[in-house]
Amino acid sequence: MPATSKAQQKAAGAALAAKRGEEPRSHLRGASKQMEESMTEKQLEEFAGTKRKGLPEKKG
């Protein structure tokens, strides 16, 4: 399932970095923290890999 907004795509990228150990979990907050805890790495890759062109800034 692709991300539906730029904010969602960015949050997924931050959560994916934390899940892989590239960034500390303490840097996460809000949606990215919840995503890291509740989603698998594969799901996060799908959200983070969404092309940003044409997406709204925030989900309407």
C-alpha positions, 0 to 999 in steps of 0.5 A: 500500500503506497503512502497517501501524503508526503507527510506519511511518506516522510514518517515511514522513512524515519520509522524505517531508518529506526527499525534498521538501526540507522537512527536511534528510536529516541529521535522518533515522535508522533506518527513515525514512532507509532509506525515503527512499533506497529509495522513490519520493515517490508510495510515501511519500505512500501510506504517510504518508497512511494514517489512524492510527486503529485502527493498532497503535503498532508492527508486531507 
